[in-house]
Amino acid sequence: MNYNDALAYIDSLQVHKIKLGLDSMRSFLDRVGSPEKKLRFVHVAGTNGKGSVSATLTAILQRAGYRVGLYTSPHLSDVRERFRIGDEYISQEEFSRLATKIRGILEPEKITYFEFCTALALLWFVEKDLDLVIMETGLGGRLDATNVILPLISVITSISMDHEAYLGTTLTAVAGEKAGIIKEGIPVISSAIAPEAAAVIKETCRQRRAPLYQFRRDFDFLEQEQGGWRWQGKCPAIIGDHADLHCALKGQYQRQNASVAIAAATLLGTLGYLVSASALREGLQKVHWPGRMEYFRLARTERRVLAENEGGGDESRWYLLDGAHNPDGVKKLAESLLAEFKDRRLICVWGAMSDKDVRSALGHIAPIVDILILTRPPGDRSASPEQLLACLDPQEQAKGVCIASITDAVLKAEEISGPDDLIVVAGSLYLVGAVRYFLRGGLVANG
């Protein structure tokens, strides 16, 4: 298959909806020589923050001189964003070759889209002579396709309600699924501090004799002046003190995610992956995670087109793109907007999936923005603008503007905003991906 053929083939696998279980992955990997047994991993699960932690840890280890693979999901604009080594994505040629190999071995058997991508990632990484692979779960943990690996360290980020149809309707049940990545004797770094979730993580670690390093208890961060902060590791395996740290990723909550990444990097040091203080500091400052509190300035679309075609002006707008899509993630986005952009007029372009807790999420974002442009993300699960409007509290509905077309929604936001205002795009990663592609083009840049 060429690249377009490969894309068409894996897109056809989307008809095989989410399927939790490891049998298909284990069966396929056995047939191709068990690549997962030839790699060293850090396995990352959680509801919010797992992508940021994975990207930050990758940046730190890369600056320390290691060749690190990174597997994440979902992608924003191009499926190849899921597969990285350092700052380089998998090439179209490599993707096509491995996709053809997988299809040839499987036919006529079918696996899900996520299983296919996970298998492709493992096959690619095993070819590349890597020091380490950071592997993010797709959904849950216990039955997630990535849970075929045996990691050096397991990382569990914050846990909140999401994907209830698959993971359970209580925080205890969701935490139990995430805790499924904990392996016998393998150390765990966790920032799941909600009491119900923390209790599950702690008990699972006890049962599996897995050392647990808990945020707030065993490591923490402290605010400092001039916007910096200090990380402190408080127990022998992760002892350390790093002051005057700064994150490239915006958002107050990113300090918690960065703290988890530092704890993981420090613990990896006991396993031979030594990271200097300068590499750690530079990694924090260089990490780039598109679509997550991503802040940039860009010429207005109409002006940009005019400039390209006729050498016209460059009147610009400020954008912040964030994939927050569940109530906890949106709450953190709202807190960050209030802390970092409190004097700015906020125009929000919002879209969401209809199976999410839309009412709670909008309850966090609607009160703090000036105008709320409701649109429809790609996908058959997406809610209509009118459905979103109906979920707003009555006093907030006057802020709502319904525009189904994503392109028209962005153009409207540019039209009614000024050069000092902030256009916030949030509510769904599918929406963020579509807007980012419209604004900036194809495969996302890595900074």
Number of C-alpha atoms within 10 A of each C-alpha: 17 14 17 10 13 19 17 12 16 19 12 12 16 13 10 12 11 14 17 18 16 16 11 17 20 17 11 18 18 11 11 13 11 17 19 22 15 14 18 19 22 22 27 29 33 27 24 23 25 24 25 22 28 27 24 31 29 29 25 28 24 21 21 19 13 18 17 25 28 27 27 22 18 16 18 24 19 14 17 19 21 19 26 22 21 18 16 14 20 18 13 14 12 13 24 20 17 18 24 18 15 19 18 11 12 13 9 7 9 13 20 22 19 23 24 20 24 23 22 20 25 24 21 21 24 18 10 12 13 15 15 22 25 23 28 25 25 20 24 25 28 22 20 24 27 28 24 18 21 20 25 18 25 24 30 28 25 23 25 21 21 24 17 14 8 14 23 16 13 15 20 22 17 26 29 21 22 29 26 17 28 27 22 15 15 18 21 27 23 28 25 24 17 14 11 16 23 19 16 21 25 18 13 19 21 14 11 13 15 20 16 19 25 21 21 15 12 19 24 20 21 11 14 12 7 8 10 14 17 17 23 20 23 16 12 9 15 21 14 16 14 15 16 14 20 20 22 16 24 18 20 16 15 21 24 21 24 26 23 32 26 28 29 23 24 21 23 19 15 11 11 8 17 17 20 16 15 11 18 24 19 20 26 25 17 18 21 21 20 22 23 23 23 19 17 11 13 15 18 22 20 16 18 19 15 14 14 11 9 10 11 13 15 16 14 17 21 19 23 20 25 24 23 26 26 23 23 20 22 22 19 19 25 20 19 18 24 14 12 12 13 12 11 15 17 22 25 29 29 28 29 31 23 14 13 21 17 21 15 16 23 25 17 19 22 21 16 18 21 14 23 27 24 28 28 26 27 19 10 8 13 20 22 19 22 16 15 23 23 12 17 21 14 9 9 18 16 12 18 22 18 19 19 18 15 22 16 12 22 22 15 16 24 23 13 10 18 16 13 13 18 25 26 25 30 27 30 23 25 24 29 28 26 18 24 21 16 15 17 11 12 13 16 20 14 14 9
